[in-house]
Amino acid sequence: MGQADRYLDLPLEDVMGDRFSRYSKYIIQERALPDARDGLKPVQRRILYAMYHEGNTADKPYRKSAKTVGNVIGNYHPHGDSPVYEAMVRMSQDWKVRQLLIDMHGNNGSIDGDPPAAMRYTEARLSAISAELMRDLEKETVDYIPNFDDSTSEPVVLPAMFPNLLVNGATGISAGYATDIPPHHLGEIIDGIIFLMKKPNATLDDMLTIVKGPDFPTGGIVQGADGIKQAYETGKGKVVVRAKTAIETVRGGREQIVITELPYEIVKASLVKKMDEIRFDKKVDGIAEVRDETDRAGLRIVVELKRDADSEAILHYLLKHTDLQMTYHFNMVAIYNQKPQLMGLLPLMRVYIAHQKEVFTRRSQFELEKAKKRAHIVEGLIKAVSVLDDVIRTIRASRDKKDAKDNLMMAFGFTDMQAEAIVNLQLYRLTNTDIATLQEEAAQLSAQIAELEAILASEQQLIALITKEMKALKKKFVTPRRTEIKAEVETLQVNMDMLIASENVRVTVTEAGYVKRTGLRSYSAGSKDAPGMKEGDRVLFCREANTTDTLLLFTKKGFYLYVPIHQLPDIRWKEDGQHIANLVPLESEDEVIDAWAVDDFEKETFLIFVTRGGMIKRSALALYESQRYTKPRIALNLKEDDEVIAVLETTGKEELFIATKNGYGLWFSEQDVSPVGQRAAGVKAINLQGDDVVVDASTFSLDDKVEFFLATHRGAVKRMAITEFKKMSRAGRGTPMLRTLKHNPHRVIGCKRVMASDDVFVIETERGEFVEVYPAAYRRTDRHTNGSYVYDDQEKGVAQTLKRVVPTVD
């Protein structure tokens, strides 16, 4: 064969598909999912079998964990030592496993998420109930297969004299499959299996009178009978798991929330930290201290409350916003007939019952064979004693053991097995007492054979035997149920008004999207200086508001963010804020263009949105109140290439002024824009010609002395009164605001209403320079001028934006 002939020319897709399918099959069958019969993953089975095979059992001294791990990876499981040790540790953790399978000495981790000590420091042995998983292994109850290097053999599955899969549950992620089977109460599951053996056609409703639901090792309260029933029926479902809590009164009339049991697989330290952060961030008013008082007597977390705090409301808030309450999703997948299957409670029980029938049948066959062999030998020994003298003479006359056996078989008709037993017989066994013992043994063997044959001949007898042994096991190992089951899922109503401390704070929002709230003491101490923010950032909004108010943030892409002010990070005046994306996810291309603090959504107020493409929309403020604020909500529907350039607050009876890039201004009444719903797109505000776009919009009342301050891209500015314009109707083209130039005409970058005599504006140039402008320094001009130059655009670059400087002191 030539060198080229050794290689196959195959498409990469075919090779990858073939190899990945093999790998997937391996990790599904041999790694991440438990067997439906004994409830064990391969690594768990191999650990338990290795310990059993080496005599590392509950009645023997502890043995170094490293020795067991080395034995497992050397003989049965050729993988890394870390995953083997982790699997071993998990089977010893009483907050993860309902019935411990391994008894470990030393640090085996904690419910706080602490890692266990290294395997060279810990010692382990099988627990007493683990012996029941492997009981009768030596009686050929299960099949054995060669290990990975054919040096020894290992069981395909364990006999599992108790239903380990349902009792201890399972969790695992494989390729395309995952499993989450919760732990259950040993007594309930055994009773359910006995019931199902007696009544194979029992319904799930019948079973639910026996098996109430999951029984987690950490206790807690499970809510949702419908979820339990659905999960047991289909294999998939969800229930609510809640911590066990109590409200206690302490001295001084104050109250405290005491937590004594947690939901399953919750890390206690993380939970305590989360609750303390809620206290520290003042998201809830009334929590004085959070303490972890857990000791050897048991788990205990105390949330100490301030005087007059609403304990029920705070408890509901903690349940809703921390892992004191979580949803457990059933996904009962296990390997059955060498493939993963999603099974409900009754199918899983039937698989286990079928496994037990096979195990007990094979055990009975093994014991029957053994009893028959022994009965045959005893029969020969009794016969030999009756002709003892002749037997002895025959043996003495023989040359060796083989000759003696042959002579005995020829002279007295003994079988090979009987002759072997006779020649191996010790002399002291030839007493009269031994005759009686042999006869008694023969009678016992005869009764045992009859009993075993009856079991093998009758399924009822077999079921009776399984029932008897399972009841004995239940009596020996059952413990009280830990998890309480409640039929209804309690709805958590959290009235935030009762939980938020009403406090006036300073709210700051920057153009880059950084937000914070600052206590008035910190603000007063540093208010002479600008607030802390990133270099190059500028203040967009800075007002005093109450923690019970709401901050609305509007973005250029037509979204708004609803943020209760008490949820803003509490940060000192001179420190940088936190980006809004940490509170509400915001697209990277989007940006905040305006912010409002709202104390009452029911007041007669409207929002007006004006877009660069000349659209306008008016909606009632009340439509923007939200109960859900974890993601941006739609403020108005925009065309793909459009964006919001102004968000205005009005009373419903105001005037509107819109300015465009090419120098047109349009004045019309707010009444021309009909109110629409929250998600509507709006109507045309101004008739744009050519490449013109809207650059600014303002509102005003007719009784004001209204003035506008306009800036152009060439660095020119001017003040104009509203009297320069004539009121028109919506969707008109507007009136020119600049003198037309043939060469390099001025383009408007901003047109803001002058609000006060001390207004300050900033022009930002393309080179990143900022030029401050004071409208009071300029006299009014008419529409037909291009204003006064503020700076040399050849020196500092073309002007890009005109922005109002937001005062940080009221």
VEXGU-339589 format. One record per residue (C-alpha): y, x, z. Coordinates in Angstrom, 1 decimal. Layout:
REM VEXGU-339589
        Y        X        Z
        Y        X        Z
...
REM end
This chain:
REM VEXGU-339589
        Y        X        Z
      0.0      0.0      0.0
      3.4      1.4     -1.0
      6.4      1.7      1.4
      8.1     -1.2     -0.4
      5.1     -3.5      0.0
      5.3     -3.3      3.8
      8.4     -5.4      3.9
      8.9     -9.1      3.0
     12.0    -10.3      1.2
     12.9    -13.5      3.1
     16.1    -15.5      3.5
     17.8    -14.8      6.9
     17.9    -18.6      7.6
     14.1    -18.8      7.4
     13.6    -15.8      9.6
     16.1    -16.9     12.2
     14.8    -20.5     12.2
     11.2    -19.4     12.6
     12.0    -16.9     15.4
     14.3    -19.3     17.3
     11.8    -22.1     17.1
      9.2    -19.8     18.7
     11.6    -18.7     21.3
     12.6    -22.3     22.1
      9.0    -23.4     22.4
      8.4    -20.5     24.8
     11.3    -21.2     27.1
     10.6    -25.0     27.1
      7.0    -24.6     28.0
      7.0    -21.4     30.0
     10.3    -21.0     31.7
     12.8    -23.7     32.6
     10.9    -27.0     32.9
      8.4    -28.0     35.5
      4.9    -29.3     34.9
      4.6    -33.0     35.5
      1.3    -32.5     37.5
      2.3    -29.9     40.2
      6.0    -30.0     39.7
      6.3    -26.2     39.4
      7.9    -24.0     36.8
      5.7    -21.0     35.7
      7.6    -18.5     37.9
      7.3    -20.7     40.9
      3.6    -21.3     40.4
      3.0    -17.6     39.9
      4.9    -16.7     43.1
      2.9    -19.2     45.2
     -0.4    -18.2     43.7
      0.3    -14.5     44.1
      1.1    -15.0     47.8
     -2.0    -17.2     48.2
     -4.2    -14.7     46.4
     -3.0    -11.8     48.6
     -3.6    -13.9     51.8
      0.2    -14.1     52.6
     -0.3    -17.6     54.1
      1.3    -19.5     57.0
     -1.3    -18.4     59.5
     -0.8    -14.7     58.8
      2.2    -12.4     59.6
      5.2    -12.2     57.4
      5.2     -9.7     54.5
      8.1     -7.9     52.8
      9.5    -10.0     49.9
      9.7     -6.9     47.7
      6.0     -6.5     47.9
      5.4    -10.1     46.7
      8.0     -9.8     43.9
      6.4     -6.5     42.7
      3.0     -8.2     42.8
      4.2    -11.2     40.8
      5.9     -9.1     38.1
      3.1     -6.6     38.0
      0.3     -9.1     37.6
      1.5    -12.5     36.4
      5.2    -12.7     35.4
      6.4     -9.7     33.3
     10.2    -10.4     33.8
     13.0     -9.0     35.8
     12.7     -8.8     39.6
     16.0    -10.7     40.2
     15.0    -14.0     38.7
     11.7    -13.9     40.5
     13.3    -13.2     43.8
     15.9    -15.9     43.2
     13.2    -18.4     42.5
     11.4    -17.3     45.7
     14.5    -17.6     47.8
     15.3    -21.1     46.5
     11.9    -22.3     47.6
     12.8    -21.2     51.1
     16.3    -22.8     51.4
     16.2    -25.9     53.5
     19.5    -27.2     51.9
     17.9    -27.0     48.4
     14.3    -28.0     48.9
     13.1    -31.1     50.8
      9.7    -29.6     51.8
     10.0    -25.8     52.1
      7.3    -24.0     50.1
      8.1    -20.5     51.4
      8.8    -19.5     55.0
     11.3    -16.6     54.9
     12.6    -14.3     57.7
     16.0    -12.8     57.3
     19.1    -13.8     55.4
     18.1    -16.2     52.6
     21.6    -17.3     51.7
     23.6    -20.2     53.0
     25.0    -23.6     52.1
     28.4    -21.8     51.8
     27.1    -20.0     48.6
     26.5    -16.7     50.4
     23.9    -14.6     48.5
     20.6    -13.7     50.2
     19.9    -10.3     51.5
     18.1     -7.9     49.1
     14.4     -8.4     48.9
     13.7     -5.1     50.7
     15.3     -6.6     53.8
     13.7    -10.1     53.9
     10.1    -11.1     54.8
      8.2    -14.1     53.6
      5.0    -16.1     53.7
      3.7    -19.4     52.4
      4.7    -22.5     54.4
      2.0    -24.7     55.8
      2.6    -27.4     53.2
      2.3    -24.8     50.4
     -1.4    -24.4     51.4
     -1.8    -28.1     50.3
     -0.6    -27.2     46.8
     -3.4    -24.6     46.5
     -6.1    -26.2     48.6
     -9.5    -26.1     46.9
     -8.4    -23.7     44.2
    -11.6    -21.8     44.8
    -13.6    -24.9     44.0
    -13.0    -24.8     40.3
    -10.5    -27.7     40.5
     -8.2    -26.4     37.8
     -8.6    -24.2     34.7
     -7.8    -20.5     34.8
     -6.3    -18.4     31.9
     -6.1    -14.6     31.5
     -2.8    -13.1     32.7
     -0.4    -11.3     30.3
     -2.5     -8.1     30.1
     -6.0     -9.6     30.6
     -6.4     -7.7     33.8
     -6.9    -10.8     36.0
     -6.6    -14.6     35.7
     -4.2    -17.2     36.9
     -4.3    -21.0     37.3
     -2.9    -23.1     34.5
     -1.7    -25.7     37.1
     -2.2    -26.0     40.9
     -4.3    -28.7     42.5
     -1.2    -30.0     44.2
     -2.6    -32.2     47.0
      0.9    -33.7     47.4
      3.3    -34.9     44.6
      5.6    -31.9     44.6
      7.6    -32.8     41.5
      9.0    -36.0     43.1
      9.1    -34.7     46.7
     11.0    -31.5     45.9
     12.6    -32.4     42.6
     13.5    -30.0     39.9
     16.5    -28.7     38.0
     16.5    -26.5     34.8
     18.2    -25.9     31.5
     16.1    -25.1     28.4
     16.7    -25.1     24.6
     17.6    -28.6     23.7
     16.3    -30.0     27.1
     17.5    -30.1     30.6
     16.0    -31.7     33.7
     17.4    -33.1     37.0
     14.9    -34.7     39.2
     16.1    -35.4     42.7
     14.0    -34.8     45.8
     12.3    -37.8     47.5
     10.8    -38.7     50.8
      7.3    -37.4     51.2
      6.0    -40.5     53.0
      7.6    -43.0     50.5
      6.2    -41.1     47.5
      2.7    -40.9     49.0
      2.7    -44.6     50.0
      3.9    -45.4     46.4
      1.1    -43.4     44.8
     -1.5    -45.0     47.1
     -0.1    -48.4     46.2
     -0.2    -47.6     42.5
     -3.8    -46.4     42.7
     -4.8    -49.7     44.3
     -2.7    -51.7     41.9
     -2.4    -49.9     38.6
     -0.5    -52.7     37.0
      2.2    -52.7     39.7
      5.8    -53.2     38.4
      8.8    -51.1     39.1
     10.2    -53.8     41.3
      7.1    -53.6     43.4
      7.5    -49.9     43.7
     11.1    -50.1     44.7
     10.1    -51.9     47.9
      8.3    -48.7     48.9
     10.3    -45.9     47.2
     13.9    -46.6     48.2
     15.6    -43.8     46.2
     16.3    -40.0     46.4
     16.1    -38.3     49.8
     18.2    -35.2     49.6
     17.6    -32.3     52.0
     21.4    -32.3     52.9
     21.3    -36.0     53.7
     24.4    -38.0     52.7
     24.7    -41.5     51.4
     23.4    -42.7     48.0
     25.1    -45.7     46.5
     24.0    -47.7     43.5
     20.7    -49.7     43.5
     21.2    -50.5     39.8
     21.6    -46.8     39.0
     18.4    -45.9     40.9
     16.5    -48.7     39.1
     17.7    -47.6     35.7
     16.8    -44.0     36.4
     13.3    -44.9     37.6
     12.8    -47.2     34.6
     14.1    -44.9     31.8
     14.2    -41.4     33.4
     18.0    -41.4     33.0
     20.6    -42.9     35.3
     23.3    -42.1     37.8
     24.1    -42.7     41.4
     27.1    -41.9     43.7
     26.3    -39.4     46.4
     28.7    -39.5     49.3
     29.1    -37.3     52.4
     28.4    -38.8     55.8
     31.7    -39.1     57.6
     33.1    -40.6     60.8
     36.6    -41.2     62.1
     36.9    -40.1     65.7
     39.8    -40.5     68.1
     40.9    -37.4     70.1
     43.3    -36.9     72.9
     46.9    -37.9     72.3
     45.8    -40.9     70.2
     45.3    -38.8     67.1
     42.4    -39.2     64.8
     40.1    -36.8     63.0
     37.6    -37.1     60.1
     34.3    -35.5     61.0
     31.9    -34.7     58.1
     28.2    -34.1     59.2
     26.3    -34.3     55.9
     27.3    -33.3     52.3
     26.2    -34.4     48.8
     23.3    -32.4     47.3
     24.0    -28.9     46.0
     27.7    -28.8     47.1
     28.9    -25.4     48.3
     30.4    -26.1     51.7
     32.9    -23.2     51.7
     34.4    -24.3     48.4
     34.7    -27.9     49.7
     36.5    -26.8     52.9
     38.8    -24.5     50.8
     39.6    -27.4     48.4
     40.5    -29.8     51.3
     42.7    -27.1     52.9
     44.5    -26.6     49.6
     45.3    -30.3     49.6
     46.8    -29.9     53.0
     48.7    -26.7     52.1
     50.0    -28.1     48.8
     51.1    -31.3     50.7
     49.4    -33.5     48.1
     48.6    -35.8     51.0
     50.8    -36.2     54.1
     49.0    -36.5     57.4
     46.4    -33.6     57.4
     47.2    -31.2     60.2
     44.2    -28.8     59.9
     40.8    -28.4     58.2
     38.2    -26.6     60.3
     34.6    -25.7     59.6
     32.8    -26.1     63.0
     29.3    -25.7     61.6
     27.0    -23.8     64.0
     23.3    -23.7     64.8
     23.5    -27.2     66.1
     24.3    -28.5     62.6
     26.9    -29.0     59.9
     30.3    -30.2     61.1
     33.6    -30.1     59.2
     36.7    -31.5     61.0
     39.8    -32.8     59.2
     42.4    -33.1     62.0
     45.1    -35.7     61.2
     48.7    -35.9     62.3
     49.8    -38.6     64.7
     50.1    -42.1     63.0
     48.4    -40.8     59.8
     46.3    -43.4     57.9
     42.8    -42.0     58.4
     41.1    -44.5     56.1
     43.5    -43.8     53.2
     43.2    -40.0     53.7
     39.4    -40.3     53.8
     39.4    -42.3     50.5
     41.7    -39.7     48.9
     39.4    -36.8     50.0
     36.3    -38.7     48.7
     38.0    -39.3     45.3
     39.6    -35.9     44.8
     37.0    -33.5     46.3
     33.2    -33.0     46.3
     32.8    -35.2     49.4
     31.7    -37.7     46.8
     30.0    -36.9     43.5
     27.9    -38.5     40.8
     24.3    -37.4     40.5
     22.8    -37.8     37.1
     19.0    -38.3     36.8
     17.4    -36.7     33.8
     13.7    -36.7     34.7
     12.2    -34.4     32.1
      8.9    -32.6     32.7
      6.2    -30.9     30.7
      3.2    -33.2     30.0
      0.5    -32.5     27.4
      2.4    -29.3     26.6
      5.6    -30.9     25.5
      8.7    -32.0     27.4
      8.9    -35.7     28.1
     11.5    -38.0     29.7
      9.6    -40.2     32.2
     10.5    -42.8     34.7
      9.1    -43.1     38.2
      5.8    -45.0     37.4
      4.8    -42.7     34.5
      5.4    -39.6     36.6
      3.3    -41.1     39.4
      0.5    -42.0     36.9
      0.5    -38.4     35.6
      0.1    -37.2     39.2
     -2.7    -39.7     39.9
     -4.6    -38.7     36.8
     -4.2    -35.1     37.8
     -5.6    -35.9     41.3
     -8.5    -37.8     39.9
     -9.4    -34.8     37.8
     -9.0    -32.4     40.7
    -11.1    -34.5     43.2
    -13.7    -35.1     40.5
    -14.0    -31.4     39.7
    -14.1    -30.6     43.5
    -16.8    -33.1     44.1
    -18.9    -31.7     41.2
    -18.5    -28.2     42.5
    -19.5    -29.3     46.1
    -22.4    -31.4     44.7
    -23.7    -28.4     42.7
    -23.4    -26.2     45.8
    -25.0    -28.8     48.1
    -27.9    -29.2     45.7
    -28.5    -25.5     45.5
    -28.5    -25.2     49.2
    -30.8    -28.2     49.7
    -33.2    -26.6     47.3
    -33.2    -23.3     49.3
    -33.5    -25.2     52.6
    -36.5    -27.1     51.2
    -38.1    -23.8     50.3
    -37.4    -22.3     53.7
    -39.0    -25.3     55.5
    -42.1    -25.0     53.3
    -42.2    -21.2     53.9
    -42.2    -21.7     57.7
    -45.1    -24.2     57.5
    -47.3    -21.4     55.9
    -45.5    -18.6     57.6
    -48.5    -16.3     58.3
    -49.7    -16.5     54.7
    -46.1    -15.8     53.5
    -45.8    -12.7     55.7
    -49.2    -11.4     54.5
    -48.2    -11.9     50.9
    -44.9    -10.0     51.4
    -46.6     -7.2     53.3
    -49.1     -6.8     50.5
    -46.4     -6.5     47.9
    -45.1     -3.2     46.5
    -41.3     -4.0     46.5
    -38.9     -6.9     46.7
    -39.5     -8.0     43.0
    -43.2     -7.9     43.5
    -42.9     -9.9     46.7
    -40.9    -12.6     44.9
    -43.3    -12.8     42.1
    -46.3    -13.0     44.5
    -44.6    -15.8     46.5
    -43.8    -17.8     43.4
    -47.4    -17.4     42.1
    -49.1    -18.1     45.4
    -47.0    -20.9     46.8
    -45.1    -22.4     43.8
    -41.6    -21.3     45.1
    -38.8    -21.2     42.6
    -36.9    -17.9     42.0
    -34.0    -19.1     44.1
    -36.3    -20.1     47.0
    -38.3    -16.9     46.8
    -35.0    -14.9     46.9
    -34.0    -16.7     50.1
    -37.4    -16.1     51.7
    -37.5    -12.4     51.1
    -33.9    -12.1     52.4
    -34.8    -14.1     55.5
    -34.2    -12.3     58.9
    -37.1    -12.2     61.3
    -35.1    -14.0     64.1
    -34.8    -17.0     61.9
    -38.5    -17.6     62.2
    -38.3    -19.3     65.6
    -39.1    -22.9     66.3
    -35.4    -23.6     67.0
    -34.6    -22.5     63.4
    -37.1    -25.0     62.0
    -35.2    -27.8     63.7
    -31.9    -26.4     62.4
    -33.2    -26.3     58.9
    -34.5    -29.8     59.1
    -31.1    -31.0     60.4
    -29.3    -29.1     57.7
    -31.6    -30.7     55.1
    -30.7    -34.1     56.4
    -27.0    -33.4     56.3
    -27.2    -32.0     52.8
    -29.1    -35.0     51.6
    -26.4    -37.3     53.0
    -23.6    -35.1     51.5
    -25.3    -35.2     48.1
    -25.6    -39.0     48.3
    -21.9    -39.3     49.2
    -20.7    -36.9     46.5
    -22.9    -38.7     43.9
    -21.4    -42.0     45.0
    -17.9    -40.6     44.6
    -18.6    -39.3     41.1
    -20.2    -42.6     40.2
    -17.5    -44.9     41.4
    -13.7    -44.7     40.7
    -13.1    -46.9     43.8
    -14.8    -44.3     46.0
    -12.8    -41.5     44.3
     -9.5    -43.4     45.0
    -10.6    -44.0     48.6
    -11.2    -40.3     49.1
     -7.8    -39.4     47.6
     -6.1    -42.1     49.7
     -7.7    -40.8     52.9
     -6.7    -37.2     52.3
     -3.1    -38.1     51.2
     -2.7    -40.2     54.4
     -3.8    -37.3     56.5
     -1.4    -35.0     54.7
      1.5    -37.5     55.2
      0.7    -37.8     58.9
      0.8    -34.0     59.3
      4.0    -33.3     57.3
      6.2    -36.4     57.1
      9.7    -36.2     58.6
     12.3    -38.9     59.0
     14.4    -39.9     55.9
     17.7    -38.0     55.7
     19.6    -39.8     52.9
     20.9    -43.3     53.5
     20.6    -45.8     50.5
     23.3    -48.4     49.9
     22.9    -51.0     47.1
     26.6    -51.3     46.1
     28.9    -48.5     44.9
     32.0    -48.7     47.0
     35.2    -48.7     45.0
     37.8    -46.2     46.3
     41.2    -47.6     46.3
     43.8    -44.9     47.1
     47.3    -46.1     47.8
     49.3    -42.9     47.3
     52.4    -44.5     48.8
     50.7    -44.4     52.2
     49.6    -40.8     51.8
     52.7    -39.0     50.4
     55.3    -37.7     52.8
     58.6    -39.1     51.6
     60.7    -36.0     51.3
     63.6    -35.0     49.1
     63.0    -31.9     47.1
     64.6    -30.0     44.2
     62.6    -30.4     41.0
     63.0    -27.7     38.3
     61.6    -27.7     34.8
     62.3    -24.8     32.3
     62.3    -24.8     28.5
     59.1    -22.8     28.5
     57.4    -25.5     30.5
     57.3    -24.1     34.0
     57.7    -26.7     36.8
     58.1    -26.6     40.5
     59.4    -28.5     43.5
     61.4    -26.7     46.1
     62.1    -27.7     49.7
     65.8    -28.4     50.3
     66.0    -25.6     52.9
     64.7    -23.0     50.4
     67.1    -24.5     47.8
     70.1    -24.3     50.1
     69.4    -20.7     51.0
     69.4    -19.6     47.4
     71.2    -22.3     45.4
     74.1    -19.9     44.6
     71.7    -18.0     42.4
     69.7    -19.2     39.4
     66.1    -20.4     40.2
     63.3    -18.0     39.6
     61.9    -18.0     36.1
     60.5    -15.8     33.4
     62.8    -13.5     31.5
     64.5    -15.3     28.6
     63.6    -18.8     29.9
     66.3    -21.4     30.7
     66.5    -24.4     32.9
     65.8    -27.7     31.2
     65.9    -30.1     34.2
     67.1    -29.5     37.8
     67.6    -32.5     40.0
     67.0    -33.6     43.6
     64.2    -36.2     43.7
     61.8    -37.7     46.2
     58.1    -36.7     46.5
     57.3    -40.4     45.9
     59.0    -40.3     42.5
     57.5    -39.5     39.2
     58.4    -36.7     36.7
     58.2    -37.7     33.0
     58.0    -34.8     30.6
     58.5    -35.5     26.9
     57.2    -33.2     24.1
     58.3    -32.6     20.6
     54.9    -33.9     19.2
     55.5    -37.4     20.6
     53.5    -37.1     23.9
     54.7    -37.6     27.5
     53.2    -36.1     30.7
     53.2    -38.3     33.7
     53.3    -36.1     36.8
     53.8    -37.5     40.4
     56.3    -35.2     42.0
     54.2    -34.7     45.1
     51.6    -33.0     42.8
     54.1    -30.4     41.5
     53.4    -27.0     43.1
     55.6    -26.4     46.2
     57.3    -23.1     45.2
     60.4    -21.3     46.7
     63.7    -21.5     44.8
     63.7    -17.8     43.9
     60.1    -17.7     42.7
     58.7    -18.6     39.2
     57.3    -22.0     38.7
     53.8    -22.9     37.4
     53.2    -23.8     33.8
     52.7    -27.5     33.2
     49.4    -26.9     31.4
     47.9    -26.1     34.8
     48.5    -29.7     35.8
     48.1    -31.5     32.5
     46.5    -29.8     29.5
     49.1    -29.3     26.7
     48.5    -28.1     23.1
     49.7    -24.6     22.6
     51.9    -25.5     19.7
     53.6    -28.4     21.6
     56.6    -27.9     23.9
     58.5    -29.9     26.5
     62.0    -31.0     25.2
     63.2    -33.3     28.0
     62.3    -34.3     31.6
     63.3    -37.3     33.8
     62.7    -38.1     37.4
     61.8    -41.9     37.8
     62.0    -43.6     41.1
     61.4    -47.2     39.8
     59.6    -48.1     36.6
     60.6    -51.8     37.0
     64.3    -51.3     36.6
     66.1    -52.5     33.4
     65.9    -49.3     31.5
     64.9    -48.3     28.0
     63.7    -45.1     26.4
     65.0    -44.2     22.9
     63.2    -41.6     20.9
     64.9    -40.0     17.8
     62.9    -37.9     15.4
     63.9    -35.1     13.0
     62.8    -37.2     10.1
     65.3    -39.9     11.0
     63.1    -42.4     12.8
     64.1    -44.2     16.0
     62.1    -46.2     18.6
     63.2    -48.2     21.7
     60.8    -49.2     24.4
     61.0    -50.4     28.0
     60.6    -47.8     30.7
     58.0    -50.0     32.4
     55.6    -49.4     29.6
     55.4    -45.7     30.5
     54.1    -46.2     34.0
     50.5    -44.8     34.2
     47.6    -44.9     36.6
     45.8    -42.0     34.7
     47.7    -38.8     34.3
     45.1    -36.1     33.7
     46.0    -35.7     30.0
     49.1    -36.2     27.7
     49.7    -39.8     26.7
     51.2    -41.0     23.5
     55.0    -41.8     23.7
     55.3    -42.7     20.0
     53.3    -42.3     16.8
     54.8    -39.6     14.5
     54.2    -38.7     10.9
     52.3    -35.5     10.5
     55.4    -33.3      9.7
     57.8    -35.0     12.1
     58.8    -34.2     15.6
     60.9    -35.7     18.4
     64.4    -34.1     18.8
     65.9    -36.3     21.5
     64.8    -38.7     24.3
     67.5    -40.9     25.6
     67.8    -43.3     28.6
     69.8    -46.5     28.1
     70.6    -49.7     29.8
     69.9    -51.7     26.6
     73.5    -52.3     25.7
     74.8    -48.9     24.7
     76.0    -47.2     21.5
     74.1    -44.5     19.6
     75.4    -41.5     17.7
     73.1    -39.5     15.4
     74.1    -36.1     13.8
     72.4    -34.5     10.8
     72.1    -30.9      9.6
     74.1    -31.5      6.5
     77.0    -32.7      8.6
     76.7    -36.5      8.7
     77.3    -38.6     11.8
     76.2    -42.2     12.2
     77.4    -44.5     15.0
     75.6    -47.8     15.5
     74.6    -50.2     18.3
     71.4    -49.9     20.4
     71.0    -53.6     19.8
     70.2    -52.8     16.1
     66.9    -51.2     17.3
     64.4    -53.9     18.5
     62.2    -52.9     21.5
     58.6    -52.2     20.6
     55.4    -51.2     22.4
     54.5    -47.8     23.9
     52.4    -46.5     20.9
     54.6    -47.9     18.1
     56.2    -45.6     15.5
     59.7    -47.0     15.4
     62.1    -47.8     12.5
     64.5    -45.8     10.3
     67.6    -44.7     12.2
     69.6    -43.0      9.4
     69.3    -42.6      5.6
     68.7    -38.9      5.0
     69.4    -37.4      1.6
     67.7    -34.4      0.1
     66.7    -31.8      2.6
     68.8    -33.3      5.4
     67.2    -33.8      8.9
     68.4    -35.1     12.3
     69.5    -32.4     14.7
     70.9    -34.4     17.6
     71.4    -37.9     19.1
     73.5    -39.2     22.0
     74.3    -42.5     23.8
     77.6    -43.7     25.1
     79.5    -46.8     26.2
     82.5    -48.1     24.4
     84.8    -48.0     27.4
     84.3    -44.3     27.8
     86.6    -41.7     26.3
     83.8    -40.3     24.2
     83.9    -36.8     22.7
     81.3    -34.7     20.9
     81.0    -31.0     20.7
     79.6    -29.7     17.4
     78.3    -26.2     16.4
     77.3    -24.9     13.0
     74.9    -22.1     11.9
     77.9    -19.8     11.1
     79.0    -19.8     14.7
     81.8    -22.4     14.4
     82.4    -25.1     17.0
     84.7    -28.1     17.3
     85.5    -31.1     19.5
     85.7    -34.6     18.0
     86.5    -38.0     19.5
     84.4    -41.0     18.6
     87.6    -42.6     17.3
     87.1    -40.3     14.2
     84.2    -42.5     13.2
     83.7    -46.1     12.2
     80.9    -48.0     13.7
     78.2    -48.9     11.1
     74.7    -50.4     11.1
     71.4    -48.7     11.6
     69.8    -46.9      8.6
     73.1    -46.1      6.9
     73.9    -42.6      5.7
     76.8    -42.0      8.1
     80.2    -40.3      7.9
     80.9    -36.6      7.0
     81.8    -34.5     10.0
     82.7    -31.3      8.2
     84.9    -30.1      5.3
     82.7    -29.5      2.3
     82.6    -25.9      1.1
     81.1    -24.8     -2.3
     80.1    -21.4     -1.0
     78.0    -21.0      2.2
     78.7    -24.5      3.6
     78.4    -25.0      7.3
     75.1    -26.6      8.6
     75.1    -28.4     12.0
     72.7    -26.9     14.6
     73.8    -29.3     17.4
     76.2    -32.1     18.3
     76.3    -32.9     22.0
     78.3    -35.5     23.9
     80.8    -33.9     26.2
     79.9    -35.3     29.7
     82.4    -33.5     32.0
     85.4    -31.1     31.9
     83.2    -28.2     33.2
     80.4    -28.6     30.6
     79.0    -25.3     29.4
     77.0    -24.9     26.2
     74.9    -22.0     24.8
     74.5    -21.0     21.2
     71.3    -19.1     20.6
     71.2    -16.8     17.5
     68.3    -15.7     15.3
     68.5    -12.3     17.0
     67.8    -13.7     20.4
     71.4    -13.4     21.6
     73.1    -16.1     23.7
     76.8    -17.0     23.4
     78.3    -19.3     26.1
     80.9    -21.9     24.9
     83.2    -24.0     27.0
     84.3    -27.3     25.3
     87.4    -27.5     27.5
     88.7    -24.4     25.8
     89.0    -26.2     22.4
     91.4    -28.9     21.4
     90.3    -32.0     19.5
     90.1    -31.8     15.8
     89.5    -34.3     13.1
     86.4    -34.8     11.0
     87.7    -32.8      8.0
     87.8    -29.4      9.7
     85.0    -26.9     10.2
     86.2    -25.8     13.6
     86.8    -22.5     15.2
     84.6    -19.4     15.1
     83.1    -18.4     18.4
     81.6    -15.1     17.3
     81.0    -13.1     14.1
     77.7    -14.2     12.6
     77.5    -10.8     10.7
     77.4     -9.1     14.1
     75.1    -11.4     16.2
     73.2    -13.3     13.5
     73.0    -16.9     12.3
     73.2    -19.6     15.1
     70.0    -21.6     15.5
     70.4    -24.0     18.5
     73.1    -25.5     20.7
     72.0    -26.3     24.2
     73.7    -27.7     27.2
     73.6    -25.4     30.3
     71.9    -27.5     33.0
     73.7    -27.0     36.3
     71.5    -26.1     39.2
     74.0    -27.2     41.8
     75.0    -30.9     42.0
REM end
